[in-house]
Amino acid sequence: MRPDLLENLAARVAMRERDGLSRRLRAIERMRGAHVVIDGRELLAFCSNDYLGLAQHPEVIAALREAANQYGAGATAAHLVCGHHREHSKLEEALADWTQRERALLFSSGWLANLGAIGALLDGNGVCVQDKLNHASLLDAAKLCGASLKRYPHADVDAAARQLAAADAPALLASDGVFSMDGDVAPLRELAALCAREGSTLMIDDAHGLGVLGEHGAGSLAAAGLSQDAAPVLMATLGKAVGGMGAFVAGSAELIEGLTQFARSYVYTTASPPALAAATHAAVRLARTEDWRRERLAALIARFRSGAQQLGLPLADSSTPIQPIVPGDAARTLRASQVLEEHGVLVTAIRPPTVPAGAARLRVTLSTAHAETDVDRLLDALALAIRATPASSREAWSPSGAD
C-alpha cells in the first residue's frame, strides 16, 4: 500500500513538536507604532521589518483609502488580463526612478518575483550560483526552474569564482544584498567584478536594503555604487522598509519585457490591489525624501550596539537594522524570548530549520518607530534574559550564520 501522505505529514509535525521547534501563529489585535497588542497585552515589538516606520503613516493610509474608494478592494485579474491599473504603472515608474533602472515590474510577493525572474532567465538550462545564506525564495527558485544550483560559503567571492569557472552553461550569480538573519551586506562590488570577468549575470535580492541603505534609501546596490550594467537584475520587496506588500524586479527594458512574457509567476498571478499600489507609492515618496528616517535609524542602531556591548553580548558584523543575538541552543533561545516577553518586549525566537542547528537566535530589528527609551527598555530586558540563563551557558551567546 502507498504511504498515507496526511499521516506522514502528521508524523513530521509531531517530530518537530518533540524537538521543540514547532512554529505557532499569534494574532496581533492592535498596533500603535512599535507597540502591538497580543492576547490583550501590549508589547513593545523588536521583530518587525517596518524599518522606516511607514506602515502606519497617515499619508500612506490616506492614499490607500482614497484609491480603495476609486478602485475597490482587489485588482480582479492578472496584470496582463485586466488587472493592471494606473496606480500600478505609477508605482513601477517611481521604483525604476528610485533605483536608477530603466524599468520596473511589480510582483505580488518577493517569492513570486524571485521565482519569476530566475525561471525566466535560466529557463531550466543554466547554472545558478548562490550564497549559502541566501533567502529560501532564491534557493527554491533555482531548484524549481530546473537549473543546476551551486552554493558557495557565505560571502566567499573566491569560492563563487570557482563555481562560475566550472560552469559550462549560461550562469546567474544570485545573492541577498542584506542577509535577513545576520544583517550583514554582501560583497557587492567584488561579486559584480567577478560576473563581469566571467560573463555571468548578477542578480541581487535587496529585500532588506531598499529604503535603508544608499543615497535616499535606493538600496545596497546604490550604496555600493553599482549601476544597472554592473548589476543587471535587482529584486526588492515592498513589505519591509516601504511598509506595504509585494515586490518588484528592476533593470533594463529588455529584462522587463522578457519577464512580462516569460515570468510565469507574473503572467498567471492576480495583480496586487491598486489601492495597495497607491499606498506603496505614497510610502516610496516618503522613503525617498525623508532622509531623517535613515539618520534616526542609524542613531538607534548605534545606541543598541553600544548598550549590547556594555552587556557583554557578542554582536554580528551588522550596521543594518537587523541585529541578531545568538544563544545557539533552540531551547535557550526560546526561553530568552519568553523572558523578554514577560518584561513587555516582543522578540521572536528564530530556530531551525529557518537557521542551522546550533544557530538559533533572537533576531532584533530596529525601526524609526522606536524611541531611544524603547531601545533602553530592550537592553534592560536583555540583561534580565542573560541573568535567567544558567551561568554555564552564557558564553554560548554569540553571532552565527543562517542557512
Residue pairs with C-beta under 8 A, 6 or more apart in sequence:
13 22
16 22
19 330
20 330
20 331
20 334
20 351
21 330
21 351
21 352
21 353
26 38
26 39
27 38
28 36
28 37
28 38
29 36
29 37
29 38
29 39
29 40
30 36
30 37
31 37
31 56
32 56
33 53
33 56
33 369
34 44
34 45
34 46
34 48
34 53
34 367
34 369
34 370
34 374
35 42
35 43
35 44
35 45
36 42
36 43
36 45
36 346
37 43
38 346
42 344
43 341
43 344
43 345
43 346
44 344
44 345
44 346
44 374
44 377
44 378
45 346
46 345
46 346
46 347
46 364
46 365
46 366
46 370
46 378
47 346
47 347
47 348
47 363
47 364
47 365
48 365
48 367
49 208
49 239
49 240
49 241
49 365
50 240
50 241
50 243
50 367
50 369
51 211
51 212
51 240
51 241
51 297
51 321
51 365
51 366
51 367
51 368
52 211
52 212
52 217
52 241
52 242
52 243
52 286
52 287
52 290
52 293
52 294
52 297
52 367
52 368
53 243
53 293
53 367
53 368
53 369
54 60
54 241
54 242
54 243
54 283
54 286
54 287
55 243
55 244
56 243
56 369
57 243
57 282
57 283
57 286
59 282
59 286
60 243
60 244
60 279
60 280
60 282
60 283
60 286
61 279
62 282
63 278
63 279
63 281
63 282
64 275
64 276
64 278
64 279
65 275
66 278
67 87
67 274
67 275
67 277
67 278
67 279
68 273
68 275
70 275
71 85
71 87
71 273
71 274
71 275
72 273
72 275
73 273
73 275
74 270
74 273
75 83
75 84
75 85
75 88
75 270
75 271
75 272
75 273
75 274
76 82
76 83
76 270
77 83
77 270
77 271
78 267
78 268
78 269
78 270
78 271
79 88
79 106
79 266
79 271
80 260
80 267
83 270
83 271
84 271
85 271
85 274
85 277
86 274
87 274
87 275
87 277
87 278
87 281
88 106
88 271
88 272
88 274
88 277
90 277
90 278
90 281
91 106
91 277
91 278
91 280
91 281
91 284
92 103
92 104
92 105
92 106
92 248
93 104
94 281
94 284
94 285
95 104
95 106
95 236
95 248
95 250
95 284
96 102
96 103
96 104
96 250
98 216
98 217
98 218
98 284
98 288
99 210
99 218
99 219
99 221
99 222
99 234
99 236
99 250
100 218
100 222
100 227
100 228
101 228
101 234
101 250
101 251
101 252
102 228
102 251
102 252
102 253
102 256
103 250
103 251
103 252
103 253
103 255
103 256
104 248
104 249
104 250
104 256
105 248
105 249
105 250
105 256
105 259
105 260
105 263
105 266
106 246
106 247
106 248
106 271
106 272
106 277
107 113
107 116
107 246
107 247
107 248
107 249
107 263
107 265
107 266
107 269
108 246
108 247
108 269
108 270
108 271
108 272
109 237
109 245
109 246
109 247
110 135
110 137
110 205
110 207
110 235
110 237
110 239
110 247
111 137
111 140
111 265
112 247
112 265
112 266
112 269
113 235
113 237
113 247
113 248
113 249
113 265
114 135
114 137
114 138
114 140
114 141
114 205
114 235
115 137
115 140
115 141
115 144
115 145
115 263
115 264
115 265
116 249
116 259
116 263
116 264
116 265
116 266
117 141
117 203
117 233
117 235
117 249
117 259
117 263
118 128
118 138
118 141
118 142
118 145
118 147
118 172
118 174
118 203
119 141
119 144
119 145
119 262
119 263
119 264
119 265
120 258
120 259
120 261
120 262
120 263
120 264
121 172
121 201
121 203
121 233
121 258
122 128
122 142
122 145
122 146
122 147
122 170
122 172
123 145
123 262
124 145
124 146
124 147
125 146
125 147
125 169
125 170
126 147
126 148
126 169
126 170
126 171
126 172
127 147
127 148
127 150
127 163
127 164
127 167
127 169
127 170
127 171
127 172
128 142
128 147
128 148
128 149
128 150
128 171
128 172
128 173
128 174
129 150
129 151
129 152
129 160
129 163
129 164
129 167
129 171
129 172
129 173
129 174
129 200
130 138
130 139
130 142
130 149
130 150
130 151
130 152
130 173
130 174
130 175
131 151
131 152
131 154
131 155
131 160
131 174
131 175
131 176
131 179
131 186
132 151
132 152
132 153
132 154
132 401
132 403
133 154
133 176
133 179
133 181
133 182
133 401
133 402
133 403
134 174
134 175
134 176
134 179
134 205
135 176
135 180
135 205
135 207
137 205
138 174
138 176
138 205
139 149
139 151
142 149
142 174
143 149
147 172
148 167
148 169
150 163
150 166
150 167
152 159
152 160
152 162
152 163
153 159
154 179
154 401
155 184
155 186
155 187
157 187
157 190
157 191
157 194
160 173
160 191
160 194
161 194
161 198
164 171
164 173
164 194
164 195
164 198
164 200
165 198
167 200
170 201
171 198
171 200
171 201
172 200
172 201
172 202
172 203
172 233
173 191
173 194
173 195
173 200
173 201
173 202
173 203
174 202
174 203
174 204
174 205
175 186
175 188
175 191
175 202
175 203
175 204
175 205
176 186
176 204
176 205
176 206
176 207
176 208
177 185
177 186
177 188
177 204
177 205
177 206
177 207
177 208
177 209
177 213
177 219
177 220
177 221
178 184
178 185
178 186
178 206
178 207
178 208
178 209
178 212
178 213
178 220
178 320
178 322
179 185
179 186
179 208
179 322
179 402
180 207
180 208
180 322
180 402
181 322
181 324
181 350
181 354
181 355
181 361
181 363
181 401
181 402
182 316
182 317
182 318
182 322
182 324
182 399
182 401
182 402
183 208
183 316
183 318
183 319
183 320
183 321
183 322
183 323
183 324
184 316
184 317
184 318
184 320
185 209
185 213
185 220
185 223
185 319
185 320
186 204
186 220
188 204
188 220
188 221
188 224
188 226
188 231
189 224
189 225
189 226
191 202
192 202
192 224
192 226
192 230
192 231
194 200
195 201
195 202
196 230
201 232
201 233
202 230
202 231
202 232
202 233
203 231
203 232
203 233
203 234
203 235
204 220
204 221
204 231
204 233
204 234
204 235
205 235
205 236
206 219
206 220
206 221
206 234
206 235
206 236
207 235
207 236
207 237
207 240
207 247
208 240
208 241
208 320
208 321
208 322
209 219
209 220
209 221
209 223
209 236
209 320
210 217
210 218
210 219
210 236
210 237
210 240
210 241
210 242
211 217
211 219
211 240
211 241
211 242
211 287
212 219
212 241
212 294
212 297
212 320
212 321
213 219
213 220
213 222
213 223
213 320
214 220
214 221
214 222
214 223
215 222
215 223
216 287
216 288
216 289
216 291
217 241
217 287
217 288
217 291
217 294
218 288
219 234
219 236
221 231
221 234
228 234
228 251
228 252
232 251
232 252
232 255
233 249
233 251
233 255
234 249
234 250
234 251
235 247
235 248
235 249
235 250
236 247
236 248
236 250
237 246
237 247
238 244
238 245
238 246
238 247
238 248
238 280
238 283
239 245
239 246
239 247
241 287
242 280
242 283
242 284
242 287
243 283
244 276
244 279
244 280
244 283
245 272
245 276
245 280
246 272
246 276
246 277
246 280
249 255
249 256
249 259
250 256
259 266
260 266
260 267
261 267
286 293
287 293
293 368
296 368
297 321
297 366
297 367
297 368
298 319
299 372
300 366
300 367
300 368
300 370
300 372
300 375
301 319
301 320
301 321
301 323
301 366
303 372
303 375
303 376
304 323
304 364
304 366
304 375
304 378
304 379
305 315
305 323
307 375
307 376
307 379
308 315
308 323
308 325
308 379
308 382
309 315
311 379
311 382
311 383
311 386
312 386
313 325
313 382
313 386
313 397
314 326
314 397
314 398
314 399
315 323
315 325
315 399
316 323
316 324
316 326
316 399
317 399
318 324
321 365
321 366
321 367
322 363
322 364
322 365
323 364
323 365
323 366
324 361
324 362
324 363
324 364
324 399
325 361
325 362
325 364
325 382
325 397
325 399
326 333
326 359
326 360
326 361
326 362
326 397
326 398
326 399
326 400
327 333
327 336
327 360
327 361
327 362
327 389
327 393
327 396
327 397
328 358
328 359
328 360
328 396
328 397
328 398
328 400
329 358
329 360
329 393
329 396
330 349
330 351
330 352
330 360
332 360
332 389
332 393
332 396
333 349
333 350
333 351
333 360
333 361
333 362
334 349
334 351
334 360
335 388
335 389
336 349
336 362
336 385
336 388
336 389
337 347
337 348
337 349
337 362
339 381
339 384
339 385
339 388
340 346
340 347
340 362
340 378
340 381
340 382
340 384
340 385
343 380
343 381
343 384
344 377
344 381
345 377
345 378
345 381
347 362
347 363
347 364
347 378
348 362
348 363
349 360
349 361
349 362
350 360
350 361
350 362
350 363
350 402
351 360
352 359
352 360
353 403
354 402
355 361
355 400
355 401
355 402
355 403
356 400
356 401
356 402
356 403
358 400
359 400
359 401
359 402
359 403
361 400
361 402
364 378
366 375
386 394
386 397
389 397
